[in-house]
Amino acid sequence: MAKKKKASASRAADKELIAKLTKARAKREEAEASAQKWKKRAKARRKEVKGLQAELDDVRRQLATAEASVRGAAAATTTAPARKAPARKAPAKKSPATRAGTRSGGRAGRADDSWTVTALRAEARSRGLAGYSRKSKAQLLAALRG
């Protein structure tokens, strides 16, 4: 009888181990399926990110082109009178105050808040100030007054 009890206890332990092993295998397969699903999602996201990065690069290129175009147009607008000046017959050499007056829409005298940024930059250029294209209106006024 002792042998039968040992054998049945051994079989019960074996069955229990087999059941645990089956559950562990099922959990492993479930985890592998979940991992595959997440890998597919990650791959899709990587493709999406690459597409968005390419789109962002295109937009940045377009912005740079537009900014260069605006800068070029602004430079052409502010430099156009200077290019035309030698072609026409200018009377005597004008003083800086007179030149500033013609560039500021007929306003002569010291630079003030009524001047446009374009006129202030033109005056700064005529005075030989460095970095005038990057300065704000307030900075240009301070530089021209100082």
Residue pairs with C-beta under 8 A, 6 or more apart in sequence:
74 118
77 118
78 118
78 121
78 122
78 125
81 103
81 122
94 102
96 123
96 126
96 127
97 108
97 109
97 110
98 108
99 123
99 126
100 107
100 108
100 109
100 111
100 119
100 122
100 123
100 126
101 107
101 108
101 109
103 119
103 122
103 123
103 126
104 111
104 115
104 116
104 119
104 122
104 123
105 116
105 119
107 114
107 115
107 119
110 144
110 145
111 120
111 123
111 140
111 141
111 144
111 145
112 141
113 141
115 123
115 141
117 136
117 137
117 140
120 132
120 137
120 140
120 141
120 144
121 132
121 133
121 140
123 144
124 132
124 135
124 140
124 143
124 144
125 132
127 144
129 143
129 144
132 140
132 143
135 143
